[in-house]
Amino acid sequence: MKRKICAIGNSKGISIPVDVLEELNLALGSDVDIKLDDKHSRIVIEPIRKERKYPKGVDQEFVTQVNDFIEKYGPALKEIAKK
């Protein structure tokens, strides 16, 4: 997919389409690793995935549901906590 380099403050950047971010489960603030592949003259951007360790007896599906809840309602919960 074709993209143009644009100015972002004093830096340069590209936009990443939402469908690509969603496919890779990335969002604003996600960590990525940027590498220069000299051999093939390309820039490689890869998500940084942190290995998650779950406490004994905690189901991975439950942790996923809690994280989804926090991602969806976190901002609203922070606003409520201020009041």
CYANA upper distance limits for C-alpha pairs under 8 A (distance plus 0.5 A):
  3 ARG  CA     14 ILE  CA      7.20
  3 ARG  CA     15 SER  CA      7.78
  4 LYS  CA     14 ILE  CA      6.81
  5 ILE  CA     12 LYS  CA      6.95
  5 ILE  CA     13 GLY  CA      5.93
  5 ILE  CA     14 ILE  CA      5.54
  6 CYS  CA     12 LYS  CA      6.06
  6 CYS  CA     13 GLY  CA      5.94
  6 CYS  CA     14 ILE  CA      6.57
  7 ALA  CA     11 SER  CA      6.52
  7 ALA  CA     12 LYS  CA      5.10
  7 ALA  CA     13 GLY  CA      6.84
  8 ILE  CA     12 LYS  CA      5.81
  8 ILE  CA     13 GLY  CA      6.73
 16 ILE  CA     20 VAL  CA      7.34
 16 ILE  CA     21 LEU  CA      7.45
 17 PRO  CA     21 LEU  CA      7.05
 18 VAL  CA     22 GLU  CA      6.57
 19 ASP  CA     23 GLU  CA      6.57
 20 VAL  CA     24 LEU  CA      6.86
 21 LEU  CA     25 ASN  CA      6.42
 21 LEU  CA     26 LEU  CA      5.36
 21 LEU  CA     27 ALA  CA      7.00
 22 GLU  CA     26 LEU  CA      6.49
 22 GLU  CA     27 ALA  CA      8.08
 24 LEU  CA     47 PRO  CA      8.17
 26 LEU  CA     30 SER  CA      6.27
 26 LEU  CA     47 PRO  CA      8.12
 30 SER  CA     47 PRO  CA      8.22
 31 ASP  CA     47 PRO  CA      6.79
 31 ASP  CA     48 ILE  CA      6.06
 32 VAL  CA     45 ILE  CA      6.96
 32 VAL  CA     46 GLU  CA      5.93
 32 VAL  CA     47 PRO  CA      4.84
 32 VAL  CA     48 ILE  CA      5.55
 33 ASP  CA     45 ILE  CA      6.15
 33 ASP  CA     46 GLU  CA      5.70
 33 ASP  CA     47 PRO  CA      6.73
 33 ASP  CA     48 ILE  CA      6.76
 34 ILE  CA     43 ILE  CA      7.51
 34 ILE  CA     44 VAL  CA      6.20
 34 ILE  CA     45 ILE  CA      5.10
 34 ILE  CA     46 GLU  CA      7.08
 35 LYS  CA     43 ILE  CA      6.39
 35 LYS  CA     44 VAL  CA      5.64
 35 LYS  CA     45 ILE  CA      7.02
 36 LEU  CA     41 SER  CA      8.05
 36 LEU  CA     42 ARG  CA      6.66
 36 LEU  CA     43 ILE  CA      5.30
 36 LEU  CA     44 VAL  CA      6.77
 37 ASP  CA     41 SER  CA      6.23
 37 ASP  CA     42 ARG  CA      5.70
 37 ASP  CA     43 ILE  CA      6.47
 37 ASP  CA     44 VAL  CA      7.40
 38 ASP  CA     42 ARG  CA      7.21
 54 TYR  CA     58 VAL  CA      6.72
 54 TYR  CA     59 ASP  CA      8.13
 54 TYR  CA     60 GLN  CA      7.50
 58 VAL  CA     62 PHE  CA      7.67
 58 VAL  CA     63 VAL  CA      7.91
 59 ASP  CA     63 VAL  CA      7.06
 60 GLN  CA     64 THR  CA      6.73
 61 GLU  CA     65 GLN  CA      6.74
 62 PHE  CA     66 VAL  CA      6.73
 63 VAL  CA     67 ASN  CA      6.61
 64 THR  CA     68 ASP  CA      6.62
 65 GLN  CA     69 PHE  CA      6.67
 66 VAL  CA     70 ILE  CA      6.69
 67 ASN  CA     71 GLU  CA      6.57
 68 ASP  CA     72 LYS  CA      6.59
 69 PHE  CA     73 TYR  CA      6.36
 69 PHE  CA     74 GLY  CA      7.96
 70 ILE  CA     74 GLY  CA      5.18
 73 TYR  CA     77 LEU  CA      6.63
 74 GLY  CA     78 LYS  CA      6.69
 75 PRO  CA     79 GLU  CA      6.88
 76 ALA  CA     80 ILE  CA      6.78
 77 LEU  CA     81 ALA  CA      6.63
 78 LYS  CA     82 LYS  CA      6.97
 79 GLU  CA     83 LYS  CA      7.54
